[in-house]
Amino acid sequence: AALVHCRKALTVDPLSEFAHEEAMQIFAAQGRREAIERQYALYLDSLSRFDDRPRSTDLQKFYGKLMAG
């Protein structure tokens, strides 16, 4: 259910760092490493398509932490 809410939030605001982070955390809890990578790639794609602002260092660190295990 939480993932459904994240997806709805990202439909409204594709740049929502909170929703991307929550989705990655859900995938981590499910042990879905490939889904974490895909979610982070969606975040980066959204940045380049909708707003060319710099990456969130907090989200980048969070992603790195999840991928490190």
LUMLUMLO-834015 format. One record per atom (N, C-alpha, C, CB): x, y, z; residue number from 1. Coordinates in nm, 4 decimals, always signed. Each point is the difference from the previous one (the first is absolute). Glycine has a CB too. Layout:
% residues N
TORDREN          X          Y          Z   num
TORDREN          X          Y          Z   NUM
...
//
This chain:
% residues 69
TORDREN          X          Y          Z   num
TORDREN    +0.0819    -0.1192    +0.0000     1
TORDREN    -0.0819    +0.1192    +0.0000     1
TORDREN    +0.0873    +0.1269    +0.0000     1
TORDREN    -0.1810    -0.1278    +0.1212     1
TORDREN    +0.2913    +0.1229    -0.0482     2
TORDREN    +0.0876    +0.1178    +0.0065     2
TORDREN    +0.0596    +0.0309    -0.1369     2
TORDREN    +0.0530    -0.0529    +0.2397     2
TORDREN    -0.0200    -0.0507    -0.3137     3
TORDREN    +0.0565    +0.0199    -0.1333     3
TORDREN    -0.1011    +0.0632    -0.0946     3
TORDREN    +0.1498    -0.1958    +0.0376     3
TORDREN    -0.2759    +0.1595    -0.0236     4
TORDREN    -0.1067    +0.0604    -0.0812     4
TORDREN    -0.0063    +0.1498    +0.0275     4
TORDREN    -0.1315    -0.2166    +0.0025     4
TORDREN    +0.1427    +0.2541    +0.1231     5
TORDREN    -0.0025    +0.1422    +0.0357     5
TORDREN    +0.1213    +0.0739    -0.0555     5
TORDREN    -0.1269    -0.0575    +0.2074     5
TORDREN    +0.2420    -0.0068    -0.2049     6
TORDREN    +0.1206    +0.0612    -0.0578     6
TORDREN    -0.0195    +0.0234    -0.1495     6
TORDREN    +0.1440    -0.1129    +0.1741     6
TORDREN    -0.1974    +0.0141    -0.2426     7
TORDREN    -0.0215    +0.0138    -0.1443     7
TORDREN    -0.0995    +0.1105    -0.0313     7
TORDREN    +0.0506    -0.2423    -0.0279     7
TORDREN    -0.1562    +0.2534    +0.1090     8
TORDREN    -0.0970    +0.1089    -0.0200     8
TORDREN    +0.0667    +0.1354    +0.0213     8
TORDREN    -0.1871    -0.1511    +0.0747     8
TORDREN    +0.2688    +0.1606    +0.0293     9
TORDREN    +0.0703    +0.1255    +0.0281     9
TORDREN    +0.0931    +0.0362    -0.1153     9
TORDREN    -0.0131    -0.0470    +0.2470     9
TORDREN    +0.0806    -0.0530    -0.3040    10
TORDREN    +0.0924    +0.0261    -0.1103    10
TORDREN    -0.0726    +0.0335    -0.1293    10
TORDREN    +0.1624    -0.1531    +0.1075    10
TORDREN    -0.2862    +0.1110    -0.1195    11
TORDREN    -0.0813    +0.0397    -0.1153    11
TORDREN    -0.0302    +0.1492    +0.0077    11
TORDREN    -0.1017    -0.2313    -0.0135    11
TORDREN    +0.0753    +0.2788    +0.1335    12
TORDREN    -0.0284    +0.1416    +0.0214    12
TORDREN    +0.1273    +0.0831    -0.0063    12
TORDREN    -0.1968    -0.0625    +0.1408    12
TORDREN    +0.3026    +0.0133    -0.0753    13
TORDREN    +0.1276    +0.0714    +0.0059    13
TORDREN    +0.1151    -0.0975    -0.0240    13
TORDREN    -0.0983    +0.1691    +0.1607    13
TORDREN    +0.1407    -0.1836    -0.2857    14
TORDREN    +0.1066    -0.0954    -0.0314    14
TORDREN    +0.1336    +0.0301    +0.0672    14
TORDREN    -0.1134    -0.0344    -0.2144    14
TORDREN    +0.1274    +0.1528    +0.2719    15
TORDREN    +0.1249    +0.0386    +0.0654    15
TORDREN    -0.0049    -0.0145    +0.1519    15
TORDREN    +0.0386    +0.1567    -0.1874    15
TORDREN    -0.1458    -0.2148    +0.2394    16
TORDREN    -0.0149    -0.0144    +0.1450    16
TORDREN    +0.1086    -0.0927    +0.0554    16
TORDREN    -0.2494    +0.0381    -0.0202    16
TORDREN    +0.3485    +0.0218    +0.0821    17
TORDREN    +0.1101    -0.0781    +0.0554    17
TORDREN    -0.0498    -0.0924    +0.1106    17
TORDREN    +0.1597    +0.1849    -0.0570    17
TORDREN    -0.2561    -0.1378    +0.1343    18
TORDREN    -0.0568    -0.0815    +0.1072    18
TORDREN    -0.0624    -0.1276    -0.0563    18
TORDREN    -0.0427    +0.2079    +0.1350    18
TORDREN    -0.0356    -0.1952    -0.2421    19
TORDREN    -0.0661    -0.1169    -0.0585    19
TORDREN    +0.1020    -0.0964    -0.0613    19
TORDREN    -0.2036    +0.1406    -0.0455    19
TORDREN    +0.3063    -0.0872    -0.0202    20
TORDREN    +0.1047    -0.0867    -0.0549    20
TORDREN    +0.0717    -0.0745    +0.1126    20
TORDREN    +0.0298    +0.1573    -0.1954    20
TORDREN    +0.0004    -0.0859    +0.3033    21
TORDREN    +0.0690    -0.0613    +0.1133    21
TORDREN    -0.0854    -0.1087    +0.0644    21
TORDREN    +0.1219    +0.2151    +0.0394    21
TORDREN    -0.2486    -0.1857    -0.0191    22
TORDREN    -0.0906    -0.0989    +0.0594    22
TORDREN    -0.0102    -0.1244    -0.0876    22
TORDREN    -0.1291    +0.1853    +0.1089    22
TORDREN    +0.1166    -0.1660    -0.2401    23
TORDREN    -0.0090    -0.1137    -0.0916    23
TORDREN    +0.1270    -0.0850    +0.0088    23
TORDREN    -0.1496    +0.1336    -0.1541    23
TORDREN    +0.2650    -0.0681    +0.1573    24
TORDREN    +0.1260    -0.0749    +0.0102    24
TORDREN    +0.0075    -0.0772    +0.1314    24
TORDREN    +0.1128    +0.1723    -0.1433    24
TORDREN    -0.1628    -0.1126    +0.2499    25
TORDREN    +0.0009    -0.0677    +0.1301    25
TORDREN    -0.0925    -0.1225    -0.0024    25
TORDREN    +0.0493    +0.2204    +0.1147    25
TORDREN    -0.1626    -0.2088    -0.1792    26
TORDREN    -0.0917    -0.1133    -0.0129    26
TORDREN    +0.0672    -0.1126    -0.0779    26
TORDREN    -0.1987    +0.1558    +0.0082    26
TORDREN    +0.2619    -0.1201    -0.1192    27
TORDREN    +0.0688    -0.1009    -0.0800    27
TORDREN    +0.1121    -0.0668    +0.0788    27
TORDREN    -0.0563    +0.1294    -0.2060    27
TORDREN    +0.1265    -0.0511    +0.2873    28
TORDREN    +0.1074    -0.0565    +0.0824    28
TORDREN    -0.0574    -0.1010    +0.0995    28
TORDREN    +0.1337    +0.2135    -0.0243    28
TORDREN    -0.2466    -0.1803    +0.0843    29
TORDREN    -0.0643    -0.0913    +0.0947    29
TORDREN    -0.0436    -0.1291    -0.0686    29
TORDREN    -0.0770    +0.1969    +0.1344    29
TORDREN    +0.0450    -0.1867    -0.2626    30
TORDREN    -0.0407    -0.1178    -0.0774    30
TORDREN    +0.1205    -0.0754    -0.0576    30
TORDREN    -0.2142    +0.1172    -0.0558    30
TORDREN    +0.3341    -0.0614    +0.0734    31
TORDREN    +0.1201    -0.0624    -0.0537    31
TORDREN    +0.0127    +0.0141    -0.1507    31
TORDREN    -0.0105    -0.1586    +0.1872    31
TORDREN    -0.0501    +0.2627    -0.2423    32
TORDREN    -0.0028    +0.0209    -0.1452    32
TORDREN    +0.1017    +0.1055    -0.0420    32
TORDREN    -0.2425    -0.0640    -0.0036    32
TORDREN    +0.3661    +0.0238    -0.0001    33
TORDREN    +0.1116    +0.0898    -0.0338    33
TORDREN    -0.0173    +0.0631    -0.1388    33
TORDREN    +0.1502    -0.1398    +0.1445    33
TORDREN    -0.1940    +0.0606    -0.2420    34
TORDREN    -0.0190    +0.0519    -0.1359    34
TORDREN    -0.1079    +0.1088    -0.0036    34
TORDREN    +0.0704    -0.2232    -0.0923    34
TORDREN    -0.1704    +0.2095    +0.1774    35
TORDREN    -0.1064    +0.1006    +0.0066    35
TORDREN    +0.0517    +0.1297    +0.0624    35
TORDREN    -0.1716    -0.1834    +0.0184    35
TORDREN    +0.2633    +0.1720    +0.0771    36
TORDREN    +0.0621    +0.1190    +0.0593    36
TORDREN    +0.0768    +0.0744    -0.1088    36
TORDREN    +0.0180    -0.1130    +0.2275    36
TORDREN    +0.0595    +0.0394    -0.3053    37
TORDREN    +0.0768    +0.0616    -0.1096    37
TORDREN    -0.0928    +0.0668    -0.1009    37
TORDREN    +0.1803    -0.1724    +0.0301    37
TORDREN    -0.2880    +0.1041    -0.0638    38
TORDREN    -0.0957    +0.0548    -0.0967    38
TORDREN    -0.0666    +0.1268    +0.0538    38
TORDREN    -0.0403    -0.2317    -0.0885    38
TORDREN    +0.0058    +0.2318    +0.2175    39
TORDREN    -0.0637    +0.1178    +0.0592    39
TORDREN    +0.0944    +0.1193    -0.0001    39
TORDREN    -0.1405    -0.1494    +0.1428    39
TORDREN    +0.2668    +0.1254    -0.1101    40
TORDREN    +0.0964    +0.1099    +0.0004    40
TORDREN    +0.0216    +0.0515    -0.1421    40
TORDREN    +0.1126    -0.0968    +0.2041    40
TORDREN    -0.1111    +0.0071    -0.3003    41
TORDREN    +0.0133    +0.0415    -0.1404    41
TORDREN    -0.1212    +0.0837    -0.0422    41
TORDREN    +0.1361    -0.2078    -0.0506    41
TORDREN    -0.2548    +0.1722    +0.0983    42
TORDREN    -0.1204    +0.0802    -0.0299    42
TORDREN    +0.0124    +0.1399    +0.0598    42
TORDREN    -0.1397    -0.2098    -0.0052    42
TORDREN    +0.1940    +0.2171    +0.1260    43
TORDREN    +0.0226    +0.1299    +0.0645    43
TORDREN    +0.0942    +0.0858    -0.0862    43
TORDREN    -0.0347    -0.1051    +0.2294    43
TORDREN    +0.1459    +0.0462    -0.2722    44
TORDREN    +0.0966    +0.0743    -0.0816    44
TORDREN    -0.0616    +0.0419    -0.1337    44
TORDREN    +0.1877    -0.1268    +0.1093    44
TORDREN    -0.2650    +0.0387    -0.1696    45
TORDREN    -0.0669    +0.0313    -0.1259    45
TORDREN    -0.0986    +0.1148    +0.0188    45
TORDREN    +0.0263    -0.2387    -0.0736    45
TORDREN    -0.1010    +0.2354    +0.1831    46
TORDREN    -0.0957    +0.1075    +0.0284    46
TORDREN    +0.0706    +0.1337    +0.0167    46
TORDREN    -0.1515    -0.1658    +0.1092    46
TORDREN    +0.2669    +0.1637    -0.0440    47
TORDREN    +0.0767    +0.1242    +0.0163    47
TORDREN    +0.0381    +0.0587    -0.1352    47
TORDREN    +0.0883    -0.0839    +0.2191    47
TORDREN    -0.0411    -0.0004    -0.3076    48
TORDREN    +0.0450    +0.0506    -0.1303    48
TORDREN    -0.1160    +0.0402    -0.0900    48
TORDREN    +0.2004    -0.1448    +0.0199    48
TORDREN    -0.3162    +0.0807    -0.0035    49
TORDREN    -0.1146    +0.0314    -0.0868    49
TORDREN    -0.0826    +0.1178    +0.0491    49
TORDREN    -0.0065    -0.2383    -0.0613    49
TORDREN    -0.0102    +0.2513    +0.1930    50
TORDREN    -0.0921    +0.1000    +0.0526    50
TORDREN    +0.0669    +0.1220    +0.0625    50
TORDREN    -0.1543    -0.1851    +0.0380    50
TORDREN    +0.2742    +0.1678    +0.0115    51
TORDREN    +0.0669    +0.1108    +0.0685    51
TORDREN    +0.1482    -0.0346    +0.0066    51
TORDREN    -0.2083    +0.0596    +0.1379    51
TORDREN    +0.2885    +0.0199    -0.1984    52
TORDREN    +0.1423    -0.0319    -0.0089    52
TORDREN    +0.0763    +0.0444    +0.1247    52
TORDREN    -0.0157    +0.0207    -0.2481    52
TORDREN    -0.0425    -0.0466    +0.3656    53
TORDREN    +0.0686    +0.0357    +0.1238    53
TORDREN    +0.0969    -0.1105    +0.0400    53
TORDREN    -0.1984    +0.1366    +0.0731    53
TORDREN    +0.2911    -0.1061    +0.0150    54
TORDREN    +0.0968    -0.1024    +0.0421    54
TORDREN    -0.0671    -0.1122    +0.0786    54
TORDREN    +0.1777    +0.1756    +0.0062    54
TORDREN    -0.1126    -0.2890    -0.0040    55
TORDREN    -0.0490    -0.1142    +0.0761    55
TORDREN    -0.0011    +0.0315    +0.1485    55
TORDREN    +0.0865    -0.1553    -0.1757    55
TORDREN    -0.1798    +0.0955    +0.2445    56
TORDREN    -0.0040    +0.0113    +0.1452    56
TORDREN    +0.1134    -0.0833    +0.0578    56
TORDREN    -0.2513    +0.0374    -0.0012    56
TORDREN    +0.3402    +0.0253    +0.0754    57
TORDREN    +0.1102    -0.0752    +0.0600    57
TORDREN    -0.0530    -0.0971    +0.1054    57
TORDREN    +0.1564    +0.1931    -0.0427    57
TORDREN    -0.2632    -0.1548    +0.1126    58
TORDREN    -0.0588    -0.0889    +0.1003    58
TORDREN    -0.0560    -0.1262    -0.0649    58
TORDREN    -0.0546    +0.1990    +0.1426    58
TORDREN    -0.0163    -0.1817    -0.2539    59
TORDREN    -0.0574    -0.1158    -0.0686    59
TORDREN    +0.1105    -0.0854    -0.0611    59
TORDREN    -0.2100    +0.1304    -0.0478    59
TORDREN    +0.3133    -0.0669    -0.0025    60
TORDREN    +0.1131    -0.0725    -0.0567    60
TORDREN    +0.0692    -0.0840    +0.1084    60
TORDREN    +0.0312    +0.1825    -0.1731    60
TORDREN    -0.0132    -0.1260    +0.2910    61
TORDREN    +0.0605    -0.0735    +0.1113    61
TORDREN    -0.0898    -0.1155    +0.0442    61
TORDREN    +0.1168    +0.2100    +0.0742    61
TORDREN    -0.2463    -0.1844    -0.0690    62
TORDREN    -0.0969    -0.1026    +0.0394    62
TORDREN    +0.0054    -0.1169    -0.0983    62
TORDREN    -0.1490    +0.1760    +0.1047    62
TORDREN    +0.1526    -0.1450    -0.2328    63
TORDREN    +0.0093    -0.1018    -0.1042    63
TORDREN    +0.1291    -0.0819    +0.0175    63
TORDREN    -0.1336    +0.1478    -0.1584    63
TORDREN    +0.2442    -0.0788    +0.1792    64
TORDREN    +0.1270    -0.0683    +0.0200    64
TORDREN    -0.0017    -0.0927    +0.1210    64
TORDREN    +0.1123    +0.1938    -0.1059    64
TORDREN    -0.1757    -0.1485    +0.2116    65
TORDREN    -0.0123    -0.0796    +0.1225    65
TORDREN    -0.0828    -0.1268    -0.0252    65
TORDREN    +0.0183    +0.2111    +0.1378    65
TORDREN    -0.1290    -0.1959    -0.2094    66
TORDREN    -0.0833    -0.1161    -0.0321    66
TORDREN    +0.0750    -0.0993    -0.0876    66
TORDREN    -0.2036    +0.1435    +0.0178    66
TORDREN    +0.2779    -0.0929    -0.1144    67
TORDREN    +0.0712    -0.0880    -0.0925    67
TORDREN    +0.1192    -0.0684    +0.0669    67
TORDREN    -0.0721    +0.1474    -0.1884    67
TORDREN    +0.1258    -0.0842    +0.2915    68
TORDREN    +0.1125    -0.0594    +0.0726    68
TORDREN    -0.0468    -0.1170    +0.0879    68
TORDREN    +0.1170    +0.2240    -0.0013    68
TORDREN    -0.2471    -0.2260    +0.0277    69
TORDREN    -0.0551    -0.1135    +0.0731    69
TORDREN    -0.0347    +0.0305    +0.1392    69
TORDREN    +0.1271    -0.1414    -0.1403    69
//
